[in-house]
Amino acid sequence: MSNALALVIRVIVVAVSLWVATLIVPGIDNTAGTTSSRIGTLVGVALIFGLVNAVLKPLIKVVGCPFYVLTLGLIGLVVNALLFMLAGAIAGGLGLPFQVGGFGAAFLGAIVVGVVSFLLHILIPDRLDQR
């Protein structure tokens, strides 16, 4: 499977996970008007979310390593929520109609996105094992 196809699959999986989060979690809203603009918004936010996680999460893990050890990794839930809030703020700043209504919504939304993405990646692999 090519790298471009794997990237497209990852973005689609995260976009579907974000859509599920907008359905389940109160405070996470996609207020675009038409269905096509809602899908475009979800894909845009998925790209932003992927970039934020790819750039900031490794830095935060390195700098915050003692906190991860001290809290047995539970600080990771808080970090994911803050990164989710940041992705929502960047999306809003870019004019995308996607809102995250506070830390509680971001916390639950990050958990929903993580679980749904995990389940979808089990069903739809984005790369083949080289075994």
C-alpha positions as CSV (number, residue, x, y, z in Angstrom):
1,M,0.0,0.0,0.0
2,S,1.4,3.4,-0.9
3,N,2.2,6.1,1.6
4,A,-0.4,8.5,0.0
5,L,-3.1,5.9,0.3
6,A,-2.2,5.2,3.9
7,L,-2.4,8.9,4.7
8,V,-5.8,9.2,3.0
9,I,-7.1,6.3,5.0
10,R,-5.8,7.8,8.3
11,V,-7.4,11.1,7.5
12,I,-10.7,9.5,6.7
13,V,-10.6,7.4,9.8
14,V,-10.0,10.5,12.0
15,A,-12.7,12.4,10.2
16,V,-15.2,9.6,10.9
17,S,-14.1,9.5,14.5
18,L,-14.6,13.3,14.8
19,W,-18.1,12.9,13.3
20,V,-18.9,10.3,15.9
21,A,-17.6,12.6,18.6
22,T,-19.9,15.4,17.3
23,L,-22.8,13.0,17.6
24,I,-22.0,11.7,21.1
25,V,-20.3,14.4,23.0
26,P,-22.2,17.6,23.9
27,G,-20.1,20.6,23.3
28,I,-18.4,19.4,20.2
29,D,-20.2,20.9,17.2
30,N,-19.9,20.9,13.4
31,T,-22.2,23.8,12.4
32,A,-21.6,23.7,8.7
33,G,-24.8,24.0,6.6
34,T,-24.8,21.4,3.9
35,T,-23.7,17.8,4.1
36,S,-20.8,18.3,1.7
37,S,-19.5,21.3,3.8
38,R,-19.8,19.2,7.0
39,I,-17.7,16.5,5.4
40,G,-15.2,19.1,4.2
41,T,-15.1,20.6,7.7
42,L,-14.5,17.1,9.3
43,V,-11.7,16.4,6.8
44,G,-10.1,19.8,7.4
45,V,-10.2,19.3,11.2
46,A,-8.9,15.8,10.8
47,L,-5.9,17.2,8.9
48,I,-5.4,19.9,11.6
49,F,-5.7,17.3,14.4
50,G,-3.2,15.0,12.7
51,L,-0.7,17.9,12.3
52,V,-1.1,19.0,15.9
53,N,-0.6,15.5,17.1
54,A,2.4,14.8,14.8
55,V,4.2,18.0,15.8
56,L,3.4,18.7,19.4
57,K,2.7,15.3,21.0
58,P,6.2,14.0,20.7
59,L,7.6,17.2,22.1
60,I,5.2,17.1,25.0
61,K,6.0,13.5,25.7
62,V,9.8,14.2,25.8
63,V,9.5,17.3,28.0
64,G,6.8,15.9,30.2
65,C,8.3,12.4,30.6
66,P,8.5,12.7,34.4
67,F,4.8,13.6,34.6
68,Y,3.9,10.5,32.5
69,V,6.0,8.3,34.8
70,L,4.6,10.0,38.0
71,T,1.0,9.7,36.9
72,L,1.4,6.2,35.3
73,G,0.5,7.7,31.9
74,L,-2.8,9.3,33.0
75,I,-1.5,12.8,32.2
76,G,-1.8,11.6,28.6
77,L,-5.5,11.9,28.8
78,V,-5.1,15.6,29.8
79,V,-2.6,16.2,27.0
80,N,-4.9,14.6,24.5
81,A,-7.7,16.8,25.6
82,L,-5.6,20.0,25.4
83,L,-4.4,19.0,21.9
84,F,-8.0,18.4,20.9
85,M,-8.9,21.9,22.2
86,L,-6.0,23.3,20.3
87,A,-7.1,21.6,17.1
88,G,-10.6,23.0,17.6
89,A,-9.2,26.5,18.2
90,I,-7.0,26.4,15.1
91,A,-10.0,25.2,13.0
92,G,-12.1,28.1,14.3
93,G,-9.2,30.5,13.6
94,L,-9.1,29.2,10.0
95,G,-12.8,29.8,9.6
96,L,-14.0,26.1,9.9
97,P,-17.3,25.8,11.6
98,F,-16.1,23.4,14.3
99,Q,-16.3,24.2,18.0
100,V,-15.0,22.5,21.1
101,G,-16.9,23.8,24.1
102,G,-14.4,23.6,26.9
103,F,-12.1,21.1,28.6
104,G,-14.8,18.6,29.6
105,A,-16.0,18.3,26.0
106,A,-12.4,18.1,24.7
107,F,-11.6,15.4,27.3
108,L,-14.5,13.2,26.3
109,G,-14.1,14.0,22.6
110,A,-10.4,12.9,22.7
111,I,-11.4,9.7,24.3
112,V,-14.2,9.1,21.7
113,V,-11.9,9.9,18.8
114,G,-9.2,7.7,20.2
115,V,-11.5,4.7,20.7
116,V,-13.3,5.0,17.4
117,S,-10.0,5.5,15.5
118,F,-8.6,2.4,17.2
119,L,-11.6,0.3,16.3
120,L,-11.7,1.6,12.7
121,H,-8.0,1.0,12.3
122,I,-8.6,-2.6,13.3
123,L,-11.2,-3.0,10.6
124,I,-9.4,-0.9,8.0
125,P,-5.7,-1.3,8.2
126,D,-3.7,1.6,6.8
127,R,-0.6,-0.4,6.0
128,L,0.3,-4.0,5.4
129,D,2.5,-5.9,7.8
130,Q,5.8,-7.0,6.3
131,R,5.8,-10.5,7.6
